[in-house]
Amino acid sequence: MICPFCSHNLDKVIDSRSTEGGAVIRRRRHCLKCQRRFTTYERVEPAGRLMVVKRDGSRVQFNLDNIMRGVSNACGKRPISEDIKLKIAERVEEELHSEFEREVSTHVVGERVMTKLREVDKIAYIRFATEHLQLSTLEDIQRELDDLSARPVAGSQQESLFAKGKS
């Protein structure tokens, strides 16, 4: 690892910690030349790449940035922190990598994102659902709103990690 302060490439790892799902490893490092400390984050990539099967049948490599873009668009100017948006995307990624070995459909990915958004913000959920479910009429949107009102959120929304913004 190259030191961000002196550009020397010899360092010592002081501490390593992984996230809940083990997808990201945080390492605290100590440069052996300038004696300064710095932190690196390493993303664990599974041996087999997960492919996403799109609606038209084409296949693309899974990309966390695509989920982040969709979540950010759905959230718009809602009072949802970037940290929570990132947690949504990372949790969806962890779930998909643990349940699917090679391929997953965009429908499944979208459903996972919708579930997480529903726990966080109902307006963001409806925005995302409008695109994902291709709701094109007011009646379609009203039906989804009625369904949203009728179904309680799984688990307690107040105790949700997303609602409190904790990790």
Sequence and secondary structure as in RCSB ss.txt:
>XXXX:A:sequence
MICPFCSHNLDKVIDSRSTEGGAVIRRRRHCLKCQRRFTTYERVEPAGRLMVVKRDGSRVQFNLDNIMRGVSNAC
GKRPISEDIKLKIAERVEEELHSEFEREVSTHVVGERVMTKLREVDKIAYIRFATEHLQLSTLEDIQRELDDLSA
RPVAGSQQESLFAKGKS
>XXXX:A:secstr
   TTT    EEEEEEEE TTSSEEEEEEEETTT  EEEEEEE   SS  EEE TTS EEE  HHHHHHHHHHHH
TTSS  HHHHHHHHHHHHHHHHHH SSEEEHHHHHHHHHHHHHHH HHHHHHHHHHHTT  SHHHHHHHHHHHHH
S  SS TTT HHHHT  
